[in-house]
Amino acid sequence: MVNIFYYIFKTLEYVMTRGVISEKWSMRVLWLCAIGSGITLFMVAQERQLQNRQKMIAEGLLREAELGSDAGEEV
């Protein structure tokens, strides 16, 4: 995640020093897009982590239920 911010910053720094974007508002829009992209990537990562955690919990409960039902039948 940190690497993404580093590359975005370096790209923006390159654009600023080359004078490709000279207007203040254009630069502000670029920064806003870069920050928004970083926030979006963070939110996607958090959502995927939550989904994986819920999946692991569900699989663990299912495994426990199967073990519990098998143990009861053997008696």
mmCIF file of the N, C-alpha and C atoms, coordinates in Angstrom:
data_MODEL
# 
_entry.id   MODEL 
# 
loop_
_atom_site.group_PDB 
_atom_site.id 
_atom_site.type_symbol 
_atom_site.label_atom_id 
_atom_site.label_alt_id 
_atom_site.label_comp_id 
_atom_site.label_asym_id 
_atom_site.label_entity_id 
_atom_site.label_seq_id 
_atom_site.pdbx_PDB_ins_code 
_atom_site.Cartn_x 
_atom_site.Cartn_y 
_atom_site.Cartn_z 
_atom_site.occupancy 
_atom_site.B_iso_or_equiv 
_atom_site.pdbx_formal_charge 
_atom_site.auth_seq_id 
_atom_site.auth_comp_id 
_atom_site.auth_asym_id 
_atom_site.auth_atom_id 
_atom_site.pdbx_PDB_model_num 
ATOM 1   N N  . MET A 1 1  ? 0.831   -1.191  0.000   1.00 0.00 ? 1  MET A N  1 
ATOM 2   C CA . MET A 1 1  ? 0.000   0.000   0.000   1.00 0.00 ? 1  MET A CA 1 
ATOM 3   C C  . MET A 1 1  ? 0.869   1.246   0.000   1.00 0.00 ? 1  MET A C  1 
ATOM 4   N N  . VAL A 1 2  ? 1.946   1.218   0.771   1.00 0.00 ? 2  VAL A N  1 
ATOM 5   C CA . VAL A 1 2  ? 2.828   2.381   0.848   1.00 0.00 ? 2  VAL A CA 1 
ATOM 6   C C  . VAL A 1 2  ? 3.509   2.609   -0.493  1.00 0.00 ? 2  VAL A C  1 
ATOM 7   N N  . ASN A 1 3  ? 3.830   1.532   -1.195  1.00 0.00 ? 3  ASN A N  1 
ATOM 8   C CA . ASN A 1 3  ? 4.484   1.668   -2.491  1.00 0.00 ? 3  ASN A CA 1 
ATOM 9   C C  . ASN A 1 3  ? 3.599   2.397   -3.487  1.00 0.00 ? 3  ASN A C  1 
ATOM 10  N N  . ILE A 1 4  ? 2.302   2.171   -3.423  1.00 0.00 ? 4  ILE A N  1 
ATOM 11  C CA . ILE A 1 4  ? 1.381   2.840   -4.338  1.00 0.00 ? 4  ILE A CA 1 
ATOM 12  C C  . ILE A 1 4  ? 1.435   4.342   -4.111  1.00 0.00 ? 4  ILE A C  1 
ATOM 13  N N  . PHE A 1 5  ? 1.402   4.755   -2.851  1.00 0.00 ? 5  PHE A N  1 
ATOM 14  C CA . PHE A 1 5  ? 1.473   6.181   -2.547  1.00 0.00 ? 5  PHE A CA 1 
ATOM 15  C C  . PHE A 1 5  ? 2.799   6.775   -3.004  1.00 0.00 ? 5  PHE A C  1 
ATOM 16  N N  . TYR A 1 6  ? 3.863   6.009   -2.857  1.00 0.00 ? 6  TYR A N  1 
ATOM 17  C CA . TYR A 1 6  ? 5.186   6.491   -3.262  1.00 0.00 ? 6  TYR A CA 1 
ATOM 18  C C  . TYR A 1 6  ? 5.219   6.750   -4.767  1.00 0.00 ? 6  TYR A C  1 
ATOM 19  N N  . TYR A 1 7  ? 4.702   5.803   -5.552  1.00 0.00 ? 7  TYR A N  1 
ATOM 20  C CA . TYR A 1 7  ? 4.717   5.966   -7.002  1.00 0.00 ? 7  TYR A CA 1 
ATOM 21  C C  . TYR A 1 7  ? 3.799   7.094   -7.455  1.00 0.00 ? 7  TYR A C  1 
ATOM 22  N N  . ILE A 1 8  ? 2.653   7.238   -6.807  1.00 0.00 ? 8  ILE A N  1 
ATOM 23  C CA . ILE A 1 8  ? 1.750   8.341   -7.145  1.00 0.00 ? 8  ILE A CA 1 
ATOM 24  C C  . ILE A 1 8  ? 2.429   9.673   -6.839  1.00 0.00 ? 8  ILE A C  1 
ATOM 25  N N  . PHE A 1 9  ? 3.077   9.756   -5.683  1.00 0.00 ? 9  PHE A N  1 
ATOM 26  C CA . PHE A 1 9  ? 3.763   10.987  -5.308  1.00 0.00 ? 9  PHE A CA 1 
ATOM 27  C C  . PHE A 1 9  ? 4.888   11.306  -6.285  1.00 0.00 ? 9  PHE A C  1 
ATOM 28  N N  . LYS A 1 10 ? 5.672   10.289  -6.647  1.00 0.00 ? 10 LYS A N  1 
ATOM 29  C CA . LYS A 1 10 ? 6.786   10.506  -7.572  1.00 0.00 ? 10 LYS A CA 1 
ATOM 30  C C  . LYS A 1 10 ? 6.279   10.947  -8.944  1.00 0.00 ? 10 LYS A C  1 
ATOM 31  N N  . THR A 1 11 ? 5.174   10.376  -9.378  1.00 0.00 ? 11 THR A N  1 
ATOM 32  C CA . THR A 1 11 ? 4.599   10.772  -10.668 1.00 0.00 ? 11 THR A CA 1 
ATOM 33  C C  . THR A 1 11 ? 4.135   12.219  -10.622 1.00 0.00 ? 11 THR A C  1 
ATOM 34  N N  . LEU A 1 12 ? 3.453   12.572  -9.552  1.00 0.00 ? 12 LEU A N  1 
ATOM 35  C CA . LEU A 1 12 ? 2.995   13.953  -9.416  1.00 0.00 ? 12 LEU A CA 1 
ATOM 36  C C  . LEU A 1 12 ? 4.171   14.914  -9.292  1.00 0.00 ? 12 LEU A C  1 
ATOM 37  N N  . GLU A 1 13 ? 5.205   14.498  -8.588  1.00 0.00 ? 13 GLU A N  1 
ATOM 38  C CA . GLU A 1 13 ? 6.391   15.329  -8.451  1.00 0.00 ? 13 GLU A CA 1 
ATOM 39  C C  . GLU A 1 13 ? 7.056   15.549  -9.811  1.00 0.00 ? 13 GLU A C  1 
ATOM 40  N N  . TYR A 1 14 ? 7.110   14.490  -10.614 1.00 0.00 ? 14 TYR A N  1 
ATOM 41  C CA . TYR A 1 14 ? 7.689   14.593  -11.955 1.00 0.00 ? 14 TYR A CA 1 
ATOM 42  C C  . TYR A 1 14 ? 6.879   15.558  -12.814 1.00 0.00 ? 14 TYR A C  1 
ATOM 43  N N  . VAL A 1 15 ? 5.575   15.435  -12.748 1.00 0.00 ? 15 VAL A N  1 
ATOM 44  C CA . VAL A 1 15 ? 4.708   16.305  -13.536 1.00 0.00 ? 15 VAL A CA 1 
ATOM 45  C C  . VAL A 1 15 ? 4.878   17.756  -13.097 1.00 0.00 ? 15 VAL A C  1 
ATOM 46  N N  . MET A 1 16 ? 5.003   17.967  -11.795 1.00 0.00 ? 16 MET A N  1 
ATOM 47  C CA . MET A 1 16 ? 5.150   19.342  -11.286 1.00 0.00 ? 16 MET A CA 1 
ATOM 48  C C  . MET A 1 16 ? 6.472   19.948  -11.730 1.00 0.00 ? 16 MET A C  1 
ATOM 49  N N  . THR A 1 17 ? 7.554   19.200  -11.660 1.00 0.00 ? 17 THR A N  1 
ATOM 50  C CA . THR A 1 17 ? 8.858   19.758  -11.995 1.00 0.00 ? 17 THR A CA 1 
ATOM 51  C C  . THR A 1 17 ? 9.018   19.961  -13.490 1.00 0.00 ? 17 THR A C  1 
ATOM 52  N N  . ARG A 1 18 ? 8.312   19.193  -14.301 1.00 0.00 ? 18 ARG A N  1 
ATOM 53  C CA . ARG A 1 18 ? 8.408   19.343  -15.746 1.00 0.00 ? 18 ARG A CA 1 
ATOM 54  C C  . ARG A 1 18 ? 7.571   20.518  -16.241 1.00 0.00 ? 18 ARG A C  1 
ATOM 55  N N  . GLY A 1 19 ? 6.671   20.994  -15.433 1.00 0.00 ? 19 GLY A N  1 
ATOM 56  C CA . GLY A 1 19 ? 5.836   22.118  -15.844 1.00 0.00 ? 19 GLY A CA 1 
ATOM 57  C C  . GLY A 1 19 ? 4.735   21.722  -16.800 1.00 0.00 ? 19 GLY A C  1 
ATOM 58  N N  . VAL A 1 20 ? 4.412   20.427  -16.831 1.00 0.00 ? 20 VAL A N  1 
ATOM 59  C CA . VAL A 1 20 ? 3.362   19.976  -17.727 1.00 0.00 ? 20 VAL A CA 1 
ATOM 60  C C  . VAL A 1 20 ? 2.017   20.533  -17.273 1.00 0.00 ? 20 VAL A C  1 
ATOM 61  N N  . ILE A 1 21 ? 1.816   20.549  -15.979 1.00 0.00 ? 21 ILE A N  1 
ATOM 62  C CA . ILE A 1 21 ? 0.577   21.118  -15.436 1.00 0.00 ? 21 ILE A CA 1 
ATOM 63  C C  . ILE A 1 21 ? 0.964   22.377  -14.668 1.00 0.00 ? 21 ILE A C  1 
ATOM 64  N N  . SER A 1 22 ? 0.597   23.497  -15.202 1.00 0.00 ? 22 SER A N  1 
ATOM 65  C CA . SER A 1 22 ? 1.019   24.744  -14.571 1.00 0.00 ? 22 SER A CA 1 
ATOM 66  C C  . SER A 1 22 ? -0.083  25.380  -13.733 1.00 0.00 ? 22 SER A C  1 
ATOM 67  N N  . GLU A 1 23 ? -1.308  25.009  -13.965 1.00 0.00 ? 23 GLU A N  1 
ATOM 68  C CA . GLU A 1 23 ? -2.406  25.635  -13.230 1.00 0.00 ? 23 GLU A CA 1 
ATOM 69  C C  . GLU A 1 23 ? -2.558  25.009  -11.852 1.00 0.00 ? 23 GLU A C  1 
ATOM 70  N N  . LYS A 1 24 ? -2.890  25.856  -10.891 1.00 0.00 ? 24 LYS A N  1 
ATOM 71  C CA . LYS A 1 24 ? -3.084  25.365  -9.521  1.00 0.00 ? 24 LYS A CA 1 
ATOM 72  C C  . LYS A 1 24 ? -4.233  24.372  -9.430  1.00 0.00 ? 24 LYS A C  1 
ATOM 73  N N  . TRP A 1 25 ? -5.317  24.674  -10.086 1.00 0.00 ? 25 TRP A N  1 
ATOM 74  C CA . TRP A 1 25 ? -6.496  23.828  -9.949  1.00 0.00 ? 25 TRP A CA 1 
ATOM 75  C C  . TRP A 1 25 ? -6.276  22.457  -10.563 1.00 0.00 ? 25 TRP A C  1 
ATOM 76  N N  . SER A 1 26 ? -5.532  22.397  -11.638 1.00 0.00 ? 26 SER A N  1 
ATOM 77  C CA . SER A 1 26 ? -5.250  21.094  -12.247 1.00 0.00 ? 26 SER A CA 1 
ATOM 78  C C  . SER A 1 26 ? -4.442  20.233  -11.289 1.00 0.00 ? 26 SER A C  1 
ATOM 79  N N  . MET A 1 27 ? -3.500  20.855  -10.618 1.00 0.00 ? 27 MET A N  1 
ATOM 80  C CA . MET A 1 27 ? -2.684  20.118  -9.659  1.00 0.00 ? 27 MET A CA 1 
ATOM 81  C C  . MET A 1 27 ? -3.528  19.659  -8.475  1.00 0.00 ? 27 MET A C  1 
ATOM 82  N N  . ARG A 1 28 ? -4.429  20.496  -8.046  1.00 0.00 ? 28 ARG A N  1 
ATOM 83  C CA . ARG A 1 28 ? -5.304  20.127  -6.933  1.00 0.00 ? 28 ARG A CA 1 
ATOM 84  C C  . ARG A 1 28 ? -6.189  18.948  -7.310  1.00 0.00 ? 28 ARG A C  1 
ATOM 85  N N  . VAL A 1 29 ? -6.674  18.953  -8.543  1.00 0.00 ? 29 VAL A N  1 
ATOM 86  C CA . VAL A 1 29 ? -7.505  17.844  -9.007  1.00 0.00 ? 29 VAL A CA 1 
ATOM 87  C C  . VAL A 1 29 ? -6.689  16.559  -9.039  1.00 0.00 ? 29 VAL A C  1 
ATOM 88  N N  . LEU A 1 30 ? -5.449  16.637  -9.502  1.00 0.00 ? 30 LEU A N  1 
ATOM 89  C CA . LEU A 1 30 ? -4.594  15.452  -9.516  1.00 0.00 ? 30 LEU A CA 1 
ATOM 90  C C  . LEU A 1 30 ? -4.353  14.918  -8.104  1.00 0.00 ? 30 LEU A C  1 
ATOM 91  N N  . TRP A 1 31 ? -4.085  15.804  -7.165  1.00 0.00 ? 31 TRP A N  1 
ATOM 92  C CA . TRP A 1 31 ? -3.879  15.379  -5.780  1.00 0.00 ? 31 TRP A CA 1 
ATOM 93  C C  . TRP A 1 31 ? -5.142  14.752  -5.217  1.00 0.00 ? 31 TRP A C  1 
ATOM 94  N N  . LEU A 1 32 ? -6.271  15.356  -5.519  1.00 0.00 ? 32 LEU A N  1 
ATOM 95  C CA . LEU A 1 32 ? -7.539  14.817  -5.041  1.00 0.00 ? 32 LEU A CA 1 
ATOM 96  C C  . LEU A 1 32 ? -7.774  13.416  -5.601  1.00 0.00 ? 32 LEU A C  1 
ATOM 97  N N  . CYS A 1 33 ? -7.478  13.229  -6.877  1.00 0.00 ? 33 CYS A N  1 
ATOM 98  C CA . CYS A 1 33 ? -7.633  11.903  -7.492  1.00 0.00 ? 33 CYS A CA 1 
ATOM 99  C C  . CYS A 1 33 ? -6.677  10.892  -6.863  1.00 0.00 ? 33 CYS A C  1 
ATOM 100 N N  . ALA A 1 34 ? -5.443  11.297  -6.616  1.00 0.00 ? 34 ALA A N  1 
ATOM 101 C CA . ALA A 1 34 ? -4.461  10.393  -6.018  1.00 0.00 ? 34 ALA A CA 1 
ATOM 102 C C  . ALA A 1 34 ? -4.878  9.992   -4.611  1.00 0.00 ? 34 ALA A C  1 
ATOM 103 N N  . ILE A 1 35 ? -5.320  10.953  -3.829  1.00 0.00 ? 35 ILE A N  1 
ATOM 104 C CA . ILE A 1 35 ? -5.758  10.658  -2.464  1.00 0.00 ? 35 ILE A CA 1 
ATOM 105 C C  . ILE A 1 35 ? -7.012  9.792   -2.479  1.00 0.00 ? 35 ILE A C  1 
ATOM 106 N N  . GLY A 1 36 ? -7.940  10.103  -3.375  1.00 0.00 ? 36 GLY A N  1 
ATOM 107 C CA . GLY A 1 36 ? -9.156  9.302   -3.498  1.00 0.00 ? 36 GLY A CA 1 
ATOM 108 C C  . GLY A 1 36 ? -8.858  7.874   -3.902  1.00 0.00 ? 36 GLY A C  1 
ATOM 109 N N  . SER A 1 37 ? -7.904  7.699   -4.800  1.00 0.00 ? 37 SER A N  1 
ATOM 110 C CA . SER A 1 37 ? -7.522  6.346   -5.217  1.00 0.00 ? 37 SER A CA 1 
ATOM 111 C C  . SER A 1 37 ? -6.908  5.577   -4.054  1.00 0.00 ? 37 SER A C  1 
ATOM 112 N N  . GLY A 1 38 ? -6.080  6.242   -3.278  1.00 0.00 ? 38 GLY A N  1 
ATOM 113 C CA . GLY A 1 38 ? -5.478  5.588   -2.116  1.00 0.00 ? 38 GLY A CA 1 
ATOM 114 C C  . GLY A 1 38 ? -6.529  5.169   -1.103  1.00 0.00 ? 38 GLY A C  1 
ATOM 115 N N  . ILE A 1 39 ? -7.484  6.041   -0.848  1.00 0.00 ? 39 ILE A N  1 
ATOM 116 C CA . ILE A 1 39 ? -8.555  5.731   0.100   1.00 0.00 ? 39 ILE A CA 1 
ATOM 117 C C  . ILE A 1 39 ? -9.399  4.566   -0.413  1.00 0.00 ? 39 ILE A C  1 
ATOM 118 N N  . THR A 1 40 ? -9.682  4.581   -1.718  1.00 0.00 ? 40 THR A N  1 
ATOM 119 C CA . THR A 1 40 ? -10.481 3.507   -2.308  1.00 0.00 ? 40 THR A CA 1 
ATOM 120 C C  . THR A 1 40 ? -9.762  2.171   -2.204  1.00 0.00 ? 40 THR A C  1 
ATOM 121 N N  . LEU A 1 41 ? -8.473  2.152   -2.496  1.00 0.00 ? 41 LEU A N  1 
ATOM 122 C CA . LEU A 1 41 ? -7.705  0.910   -2.376  1.00 0.00 ? 41 LEU A CA 1 
ATOM 123 C C  . LEU A 1 41 ? -7.703  0.402   -0.943  1.00 0.00 ? 41 LEU A C  1 
ATOM 124 N N  . PHE A 1 42 ? -7.579  1.308   0.010   1.00 0.00 ? 42 PHE A N  1 
ATOM 125 C CA . PHE A 1 42 ? -7.603  0.922   1.422   1.00 0.00 ? 42 PHE A CA 1 
ATOM 126 C C  . PHE A 1 42 ? -8.949  0.310   1.785   1.00 0.00 ? 42 PHE A C  1 
ATOM 127 N N  . MET A 1 43 ? -10.033 0.940   1.335   1.00 0.00 ? 43 MET A N  1 
ATOM 128 C CA . MET A 1 43 ? -11.364 0.437   1.655   1.00 0.00 ? 43 MET A CA 1 
ATOM 129 C C  . MET A 1 43 ? -11.614 -0.928  1.026   1.00 0.00 ? 43 MET A C  1 
ATOM 130 N N  . VAL A 1 44 ? -11.147 -1.135  -0.201  1.00 0.00 ? 44 VAL A N  1 
ATOM 131 C CA . VAL A 1 44 ? -11.299 -2.438  -0.861  1.00 0.00 ? 44 VAL A CA 1 
ATOM 132 C C  . VAL A 1 44 ? -10.525 -3.505  -0.096  1.00 0.00 ? 44 VAL A C  1 
ATOM 133 N N  . ALA A 1 45 ? -9.311  -3.174  0.330   1.00 0.00 ? 45 ALA A N  1 
ATOM 134 C CA . ALA A 1 45 ? -8.502  -4.128  1.089   1.00 0.00 ? 45 ALA A CA 1 
ATOM 135 C C  . ALA A 1 45 ? -9.187  -4.491  2.400   1.00 0.00 ? 45 ALA A C  1 
ATOM 136 N N  . GLN A 1 46 ? -9.758  -3.522  3.083   1.00 0.00 ? 46 GLN A N  1 
ATOM 137 C CA . GLN A 1 46 ? -10.454 -3.790  4.343   1.00 0.00 ? 46 GLN A CA 1 
ATOM 138 C C  . GLN A 1 46 ? -11.671 -4.672  4.114   1.00 0.00 ? 46 GLN A C  1 
ATOM 139 N N  . GLU A 1 47 ? -12.412 -4.416  3.048   1.00 0.00 ? 47 GLU A N  1 
ATOM 140 C CA . GLU A 1 47 ? -13.604 -5.207  2.745   1.00 0.00 ? 47 GLU A CA 1 
ATOM 141 C C  . GLU A 1 47 ? -13.229 -6.655  2.432   1.00 0.00 ? 47 GLU A C  1 
ATOM 142 N N  . ARG A 1 48 ? -12.176 -6.837  1.659   1.00 0.00 ? 48 ARG A N  1 
ATOM 143 C CA . ARG A 1 48 ? -11.739 -8.201  1.334   1.00 0.00 ? 48 ARG A CA 1 
ATOM 144 C C  . ARG A 1 48 ? -11.253 -8.930  2.585   1.00 0.00 ? 48 ARG A C  1 
ATOM 145 N N  . GLN A 1 49 ? -10.557 -8.221  3.451   1.00 0.00 ? 49 GLN A N  1 
ATOM 146 C CA . GLN A 1 49 ? -10.086 -8.833  4.681   1.00 0.00 ? 49 GLN A CA 1 
ATOM 147 C C  . GLN A 1 49 ? -11.267 -9.263  5.553   1.00 0.00 ? 49 GLN A C  1 
ATOM 148 N N  . LEU A 1 50 ? -12.292 -8.428  5.632   1.00 0.00 ? 50 LEU A N  1 
ATOM 149 C CA . LEU A 1 50 ? -13.488 -8.757  6.400   1.00 0.00 ? 50 LEU A CA 1 
ATOM 150 C C  . LEU A 1 50 ? -14.190 -9.976  5.817   1.00 0.00 ? 50 LEU A C  1 
ATOM 151 N N  . GLN A 1 51 ? -14.309 -10.028 4.480   1.00 0.00 ? 51 GLN A N  1 
ATOM 152 C CA . GLN A 1 51 ? -14.951 -11.169 3.844   1.00 0.00 ? 51 GLN A CA 1 
ATOM 153 C C  . GLN A 1 51 ? -14.170 -12.455 4.095   1.00 0.00 ? 51 GLN A C  1 
ATOM 154 N N  . ASN A 1 52 ? -12.852 -12.379 4.004   1.00 0.00 ? 52 ASN A N  1 
ATOM 155 C CA . ASN A 1 52 ? -12.026 -13.567 4.263   1.00 0.00 ? 52 ASN A CA 1 
ATOM 156 C C  . ASN A 1 52 ? -12.167 -14.033 5.701   1.00 0.00 ? 52 ASN A C  1 
ATOM 157 N N  . ARG A 1 53 ? -12.217 -13.085 6.640   1.00 0.00 ? 53 ARG A N  1 
ATOM 158 C CA . ARG A 1 53 ? -12.369 -13.434 8.051   1.00 0.00 ? 53 ARG A CA 1 
ATOM 159 C C  . ARG A 1 53 ? -13.718 -14.125 8.286   1.00 0.00 ? 53 ARG A C  1 
ATOM 160 N N  . GLN A 1 54 ? -14.790 -13.577 7.688   1.00 0.00 ? 54 GLN A N  1 
ATOM 161 C CA . GLN A 1 54 ? -16.110 -14.182 7.852   1.00 0.00 ? 54 GLN A CA 1 
ATOM 162 C C  . GLN A 1 54 ? -16.163 -15.573 7.235   1.00 0.00 ? 54 GLN A C  1 
ATOM 163 N N  . LYS A 1 55 ? -15.505 -15.745 6.102   1.00 0.00 ? 55 LYS A N  1 
ATOM 164 C CA . LYS A 1 55 ? -15.468 -17.054 5.447   1.00 0.00 ? 55 LYS A CA 1 
ATOM 165 C C  . LYS A 1 55 ? -14.740 -18.077 6.314   1.00 0.00 ? 55 LYS A C  1 
ATOM 166 N N  . MET A 1 56 ? -13.616 -17.663 6.907   1.00 0.00 ? 56 MET A N  1 
ATOM 167 C CA . MET A 1 56 ? -12.863 -18.578 7.768   1.00 0.00 ? 56 MET A CA 1 
ATOM 168 C C  . MET A 1 56 ? -13.671 -18.964 9.001   1.00 0.00 ? 56 MET A C  1 
ATOM 169 N N  . ILE A 1 57 ? -14.380 -18.013 9.587   1.00 0.00 ? 57 ILE A N  1 
ATOM 170 C CA . ILE A 1 57 ? -15.205 -18.298 10.761  1.00 0.00 ? 57 ILE A CA 1 
ATOM 171 C C  . ILE A 1 57 ? -16.321 -19.276 10.393  1.00 0.00 ? 57 ILE A C  1 
ATOM 172 N N  . ALA A 1 58 ? -16.970 -19.040 9.234   1.00 0.00 ? 58 ALA A N  1 
ATOM 173 C CA . ALA A 1 58 ? -18.058 -19.925 8.804   1.00 0.00 ? 58 ALA A CA 1 
ATOM 174 C C  . ALA A 1 58 ? -17.535 -21.336 8.545   1.00 0.00 ? 58 ALA A C  1 
ATOM 175 N N  . GLU A 1 59 ? -16.371 -21.453 7.905   1.00 0.00 ? 59 GLU A N  1 
ATOM 176 C CA . GLU A 1 59 ? -15.804 -22.777 7.653   1.00 0.00 ? 59 GLU A CA 1 
ATOM 177 C C  . GLU A 1 59 ? -15.445 -23.472 8.963   1.00 0.00 ? 59 GLU A C  1 
ATOM 178 N N  . GLY A 1 60 ? -14.923 -22.720 9.925   1.00 0.00 ? 60 GLY A N  1 
ATOM 179 C CA . GLY A 1 60 ? -14.587 -23.301 11.221  1.00 0.00 ? 60 GLY A CA 1 
ATOM 180 C C  . GLY A 1 60 ? -15.822 -23.796 11.954  1.00 0.00 ? 60 GLY A C  1 
ATOM 181 N N  . LEU A 1 61 ? -16.906 -23.030 11.927  1.00 0.00 ? 61 LEU A N  1 
ATOM 182 C CA . LEU A 1 61 ? -18.143 -23.456 12.574  1.00 0.00 ? 61 LEU A CA 1 
ATOM 183 C C  . LEU A 1 61 ? -18.727 -24.684 11.887  1.00 0.00 ? 61 LEU A C  1 
ATOM 184 N N  . LEU A 1 62 ? -18.646 -24.700 10.558  1.00 0.00 ? 62 LEU A N  1 
ATOM 185 C CA . LEU A 1 62 ? -19.154 -25.850 9.816   1.00 0.00 ? 62 LEU A CA 1 
ATOM 186 C C  . LEU A 1 62 ? -18.347 -27.101 10.144  1.00 0.00 ? 62 LEU A C  1 
ATOM 187 N N  . ARG A 1 63 ? -17.040 -26.959 10.244  1.00 0.00 ? 63 ARG A N  1 
ATOM 188 C CA . ARG A 1 63 ? -16.174 -28.088 10.578  1.00 0.00 ? 63 ARG A CA 1 
ATOM 189 C C  . ARG A 1 63 ? -16.491 -28.607 11.980  1.00 0.00 ? 63 ARG A C  1 
ATOM 190 N N  . GLU A 1 64 ? -16.706 -27.688 12.926  1.00 0.00 ? 64 GLU A N  1 
ATOM 191 C CA . GLU A 1 64 ? -17.049 -28.095 14.291  1.00 0.00 ? 64 GLU A CA 1 
ATOM 192 C C  . GLU A 1 64 ? -18.393 -28.805 14.330  1.00 0.00 ? 64 GLU A C  1 
ATOM 193 N N  . ALA A 1 65 ? -19.344 -28.331 13.548  1.00 0.00 ? 65 ALA A N  1 
ATOM 194 C CA . ALA A 1 65 ? -20.663 -28.967 13.519  1.00 0.00 ? 65 ALA A CA 1 
ATOM 195 C C  . ALA A 1 65 ? -20.557 -30.371 12.935  1.00 0.00 ? 65 ALA A C  1 
ATOM 196 N N  . GLU A 1 66 ? -19.734 -30.545 11.903  1.00 0.00 ? 66 GLU A N  1 
ATOM 197 C CA . GLU A 1 66 ? -19.571 -31.871 11.308  1.00 0.00 ? 66 GLU A CA 1 
ATOM 198 C C  . GLU A 1 66 ? -18.895 -32.821 12.294  1.00 0.00 ? 66 GLU A C  1 
ATOM 199 N N  . LEU A 1 67 ? -17.888 -32.346 12.994  1.00 0.00 ? 67 LEU A N  1 
ATOM 200 C CA . LEU A 1 67 ? -17.201 -33.185 13.970  1.00 0.00 ? 67 LEU A CA 1 
ATOM 201 C C  . LEU A 1 67 ? -18.130 -33.543 15.117  1.00 0.00 ? 67 LEU A C  1 
ATOM 202 N N  . GLY A 1 68 ? -18.934 -32.596 15.528  1.00 0.00 ? 68 GLY A N  1 
ATOM 203 C CA . GLY A 1 68 ? -19.862 -32.844 16.622  1.00 0.00 ? 68 GLY A CA 1 
ATOM 204 C C  . GLY A 1 68 ? -20.931 -33.852 16.241  1.00 0.00 ? 68 GLY A C  1 
ATOM 205 N N  . SER A 1 69 ? -21.444 -33.776 15.015  1.00 0.00 ? 69 SER A N  1 
ATOM 206 C CA . SER A 1 69 ? -22.479 -34.709 14.585  1.00 0.00 ? 69 SER A CA 1 
ATOM 207 C C  . SER A 1 69 ? -21.896 -36.107 14.363  1.00 0.00 ? 69 SER A C  1 
ATOM 208 N N  . ASP A 1 70 ? -20.662 -36.191 13.876  1.00 0.00 ? 70 ASP A N  1 
ATOM 209 C CA . ASP A 1 70 ? -20.013 -37.493 13.690  1.00 0.00 ? 70 ASP A CA 1 
ATOM 210 C C  . ASP A 1 70 ? -19.759 -38.165 15.025  1.00 0.00 ? 70 ASP A C  1 
ATOM 211 N N  . ALA A 1 71 ? -19.328 -37.400 16.004  1.00 0.00 ? 71 ALA A N  1 
ATOM 212 C CA . ALA A 1 71 ? -19.032 -37.973 17.329  1.00 0.00 ? 71 ALA A CA 1 
ATOM 213 C C  . ALA A 1 71 ? -20.314 -38.509 17.967  1.00 0.00 ? 71 ALA A C  1 
ATOM 214 N N  . GLY A 1 72 ? -21.447 -37.851 17.766  1.00 0.00 ? 72 GLY A N  1 
ATOM 215 C CA . GLY A 1 72 ? -22.696 -38.291 18.339  1.00 0.00 ? 72 GLY A CA 1 
ATOM 216 C C  . GLY A 1 72 ? -23.213 -39.565 17.697  1.00 0.00 ? 72 GLY A C  1 
ATOM 217 N N  . GLU A 1 73 ? -22.960 -39.788 16.427  1.00 0.00 ? 73 GLU A N  1 
ATOM 218 C CA . GLU A 1 73 ? -23.456 -40.957 15.729  1.00 0.00 ? 73 GLU A CA 1 
ATOM 219 C C  . GLU A 1 73 ? -22.681 -42.217 16.101  1.00 0.00 ? 73 GLU A C  1 
ATOM 220 N N  . GLU A 1 74 ? -21.421 -42.048 16.491  1.00 0.00 ? 74 GLU A N  1 
ATOM 221 C CA . GLU A 1 74 ? -20.588 -43.204 16.785  1.00 0.00 ? 74 GLU A CA 1 
ATOM 222 C C  . GLU A 1 74 ? -20.959 -43.859 18.120  1.00 0.00 ? 74 GLU A C  1 
ATOM 223 N N  . VAL A 1 75 ? -21.680 -43.179 18.953  1.00 0.00 ? 75 VAL A N  1 
ATOM 224 C CA . VAL A 1 75 ? -22.038 -43.721 20.269  1.00 0.00 ? 75 VAL A CA 1 
ATOM 225 C C  . VAL A 1 75 ? -23.014 -44.784 20.166  1.00 0.00 ? 75 VAL A C  1 
# 
